[in-house]
Amino acid sequence: MKTLIFGILVGLTHISYGQAPYLKDRYNFPIGASINPRLVSENNAYRNVAITEFTSITAENHMKMMLVHPEANRFDFSKGDEIVTFAKDHKKRIHGHTLVWHNQVPKWMNEFSGDTQAWENMLKNHIQEVARHYKGQVAGWDVVNESFLDDGSLRPTVWSKNIPDYIAKSFQWAHEADPNAILFYNDYGQDGKPKKMQAILNLVKDLQARNIPIHGLGLQMHININSKNDELVNVINQSAKTGLTIHFSELDIAVNPKNDSMFVYHETAKKAQQEKFELVFKAYQELPKHQQYGITFWNVSDRDSWLRGYFKRPKEYPLLFDDTYTRKPIYSKLLN
Ligand code: G3I
């Protein structure tokens, strides 16, 4: 109820002030946000910003395994569909996230037992049911998410332990189910982790050599004000050299990465954050046009960020909209 009243008040403020010009008009690639369907329906301010500011929508959680496939014989697309309807009603592109991940895996999958063939059938069925359900609605999919550790080794997960070559197979299965979707491998934290970066480049080479359909790389870009510029640029350049489509898929720039309870979002931190956002946008803008899938922010305003909720960092301000859904000064810097 509190959220509802807050949302209505802030929503009214936004309508009366007007907001143009927009980032989405300034850059000639999609500007997206991941969203939460509960906030879309309960919070007018959230909904207004999502509608007016973004041209691409990702489900922050509601297309993941645990949410769409809670039981072995039951899919639940209700919340994912809500997001699709919202995006379609407002003429947004939809990006699918994510078909295979080691997090937010339903209990029944984690406890699944069977031989290799049974595991393959189970994962193939999951990928293809979901990809077919959203066929023609999503432009692309994060097919496989976060498969490598920092040292470049394959992350030990239920998938890597039970299905040999699961990454290649997942791409193949996704492609069979939705041949027109742009298929991404999505990962985080490649900056300053050359072995992880190399593992991803090796994966791309290997898949391409075997004619496995991979079309894009998602660079999540959960970075912070101390992330090193040269390392970020290096990761972006190396990724672009693959020739694949590049998506900055989950952008946020943390200002209080150590969760200092006394943290104040002071001018120095704001300036450092602004410079980092500028660097990210500039680097993206410099990519060849045909490789630009877009930049997606990981949720809408600071108060909706996973860094506050999931990481319990109340004094974190990683996005372009503040707690009242007002554009921060960084926004106008990015317009220029
Ligand atoms: O919906 C339930 C709610 O019913 C329950 O009361 C509450 C109690 O904990 O949990 C709620 O679910 C939470 C869910 O977010 C929705 O808010 C989960 O606990 C929480 O674990 C989950 O966190 C998500 C996280 O992925 C899971 O690892 C974050 O929202 C989401 O932003 C985050 O997104 C990931 C990307 O998918 C992949 N890249 C990294 C990124 C950040 O971790």
Boltz pocket constraint, residues with backbone or C-beta under 6 A from the ligand:
constraints:
  - pocket:
      binder: B
      contacts: [[A, 60], [A, 61], [A, 103], [A, 104], [A, 145], [A, 188], [A, 220], [A, 250], [A, 306], [A, 310]]
      max_distance: 6.0
